[in-house]
Amino acid sequence: MMVKIYPQNFESKIGFDRVRALLKSNCLGELGKARVDEVSFLTDFKAIQLELAYADEFAKLTQENDAFPTNYYFDLRQSLSKIKTEGRFLEVLELFDLKRSLETITAIVRFLGNQKEELYPKLKELVQPVQVFPYIKERIDQIISQHGKIKDQASPELGRIRRELLNKQNNVSKRLHSILRQAQRDGLVDEDTTVSIRDGRPVIPVSSAMKRRLNGIVHDESATGKTAYVEPSEVVEINNEIRELEYAEKREVVRILIEFSDDIRPYLDELFGLYDFLGTIDFIRAKARLAIQMEAIKPAMEGKPQLFWEKAVHPLLKIALDREKRKVTPLNIELSEEKHLLLISGPNAGGKSVCLKTVGLLQYMLQCGLLIPIDETSRVGIFDQLFIDIGDEQSIENDLSTYSSHLMNMKHFLKFTNDKTLVLIDEFGTGTEPMIGGAIAEAILDQLNQERTFGVITTHYTNLKHFASSADGIENGAMLYDNHRMEPLFQLQIGKPGSSFAFEIARKIGMPESILEEATNKVGKDHINFDKHLRDIVRDKRYWESKRQRIRKVERSLDELAEKYEHDLGDLSKQRKKIMDEAKEEAARVLAEANKKVENTIREIRESQAEKEKTKEIRKQLSTYIEQVEEVEKADDEWINKKIQKLKEKEQRRDKRRPEKPEKQKATPKKKKEELEPGDKVKIDGQSTIGEVLELGDKNAVVAFGQLRTSISRKKLQKVSNNEAKKELRGTNRTLPNVHRKLFEKRNTFKSEIDVRGQRAEEAITNIQAFLDEAIMLDVRELRILHGKGNGILREMIRSFLGADPVVASYRDEHVQFGGAGITIVELS
């Protein structure tokens, strides 16, 4: 039989025992807790998918609707098992619990049945075969009240007994009070004496010296013997009859309960099924609540061994750090068929073991059907076996040293491992003489690699790092360390081995320099320099990688800006064409009227026998007017087309200048520009629009382009002469009034608030980007973004975007009275 999990205490080593405890704390009853105890490692792909789907759908349902039934999750299976034997019956309290729990199951079935199948297909499928039994609930309602008491109407006989019992109790009460008042008048008892109960019988407290004077039966005496409790003879017989009626009432209640138990005995199997369903729902709800608490999701999963994790978080570590108001560093890790073994090196306390336990715990949680805290872009797989070697397994009973216990684990790994096994080994090879331990560890690593085993392994051994660099299937990884501040960054970098920073850490804690110099001489400067050069390479790679990312971001912004300008000019051209069409229609109408008028004039001239030369002159003036209108239209069309063509040519020139490789990029000398002063006429390089300088800063200038004010780098501005400015303005005056009018209208209708509640993060950020662009164009400085509170995920995504946008000067929460953390106030530059 294949061992799926090794060792036996696997769960406690990775912390799943605490996850199981958190699951139990979210259960509503013992039924759900019993299901938590049954959680185990699954390897069937479809079974895991189904469990994840249940938890995922219930988590979404919980966040959208808080009306799910959560009361009376009682476990009645033991009580129902009892009545399998004929003659046995449910007690009144058990019957009451049965009534309430069946009402809960009915409410759950109704609640889930009313949900949309396209949103919750698996939960609908789960509840579809469940049948409730209204007959049982109706029978229970006939027997007990809503407060759990047997009704008088449960049977005619019980009603008769209780009525007779009530009458006799009233008679006894009246008679006793009459006797008590007479005894008070006779001085046998005090004025404040009341009727008491002894052994279920009503009695009158009398002084022991007077007890013979009150005819009756003495049932009890006080501890001091001064008071006797006497039941008067006149009510003894009536009390006996009351006692007999009480016995009769109990017998009738038992008969009713036995009759009910006989009625539901044929339904016991179905009732057991209902309580299994109730336990399943309680368990699924607990998984969903834990997922919400851990910010866990259902990732994309494939039925093969693999790890492509983005922003994976150790849930228990996150909970602990949240209490201290600290943030956990997420883990990005990848294991594939090509690179199936990851060897992690780095300094002590740098996060290697946390990385290892994160992989083990999340993979185990996933294959137990639990959602895991990981990014939505991740892809997960499944393994047939999980083996772990972590911690000190030294055993006095078995006479095993720490290293021997590690070797025993390695023996098990090599015996049972295959290409669907995930092994997790911490501090590989340590515990014995370094040269021998390193050699054995290298041989074991080679064997695991040949078996195509998946694994994450931490080590300090340099020979293992070299072996991983040269072997196919093994990838080096490093826990990053800030060698300036001498602090671990808790970030995993795949592709390069890490340094142990032993000398740096020793120097930081105050180790004498003489000791460090002697250690340097012993180990050799070449080894230390190799370690140093390795750190420098990693640091430089990280620096240039961040540089490249920034360049890509700037280029992407430029491309988007160019596309936006081209789109805006296209819109402007359409608007101008529309206006010109309207103007042409108006001009045609005017011309038609003018022609008509001219024809009338000519006719009048003919009629008055005027000269023909006068007629020709009038027609010539009219033709000249028509040609002038057409030339104006043509000139406007050419101006817009030239604008668009210039923008395209500028984009082509920028693409040609863009280097294929950063290292070949050469700086081009820039022409020295004239000094600018407020009031100067300027235009942007590559554009022809003329603006006026309003204010000057060290690097930027505030320029007015018509009614639009904007801040732009002084390097991008070109000073123009007044004659050139007038010439250019004559060409643009035809269209600018219309643009100004449109901007004025848009500014009057612009709302400085956007509502993105209920939208996905990508959709919300796209809408906010367009919102910011419009606000900048209209010179609006303060905006409000309504995103709601919820779990804070959408808010964090939006604020991360705002922090990276250069046009955003600052952002903050709205005042508590006006929405607090559910609204973000944005100040634009």
ABEGO torsion letter per residue (X at the ends): XBBABOBAAAAAAAGAAAAAAAAAAABABAAAAAAAAABBBBABAAAAAAAAAAAAAAAAAAAABAABBABGBBBAAAAAAAAABBGBBBBAAAAAAAAAAAAAAAAAAAAAAABBAAABAAAAAAAAABBBBAAAAAAAAAABBAAGBBBAAABAAAAAAAAAAAAAAAAAAAAAAAAAAAAAAAGABBAABBBBBBGGBBBBBBBAAAAAABBEBBABBBAAGABBBBBBAAAAAAAAAAAAAAAAAAAAAAAAAAAAAAAAAAAAAAAAAAAAAAAAAAAAAAAAAAAAAAGBBBBBBBABBBBBBBGBBBAAAAAAAAAAGBBBBBBBBBBBAABABBBBBEBBGAGAAAAAAAAAAAAAAAAAGBBBBBBAABBBBBBABBBBBBEBABBAAAGBBAAAAAAAAAAAAAAABBAABBBBBBGBGBGBBAAAAAAAAAAAAAAAAAAGBBBBBBBABAAAAAAAAABBGBBBBBBBBBAAAGBBAGBBBBGBBBBAGAAAAAAAAGBBAAAAAAAAAAAEAAAAAAAAAAAAAAAAAAAAAAAAAAAAAAAAAAAAAAAAAAAAAAAAAAAAAAAAAAAAAAAAAAAAAAAAAAAAAAAAAAAAGBBAAAAAAAAAAAAAAAAAAAAAAAAAAAAAAAAAAAAAAAAAAAAAABBABAAABBBBBBBBBBBBBBGBBBBBBGBABBBBBABBBAABBBBBBEABBBBBBAAABBBBBAAAAAAAAAAAAAAAAAAAAAAAAAAAABBABBBABGBBAAAAAAAAAAAAAAAAAAGBABBBBBAEAEAGAAAAAAAAAAAABAABABBBBBBAAAGEAABBBBBBX
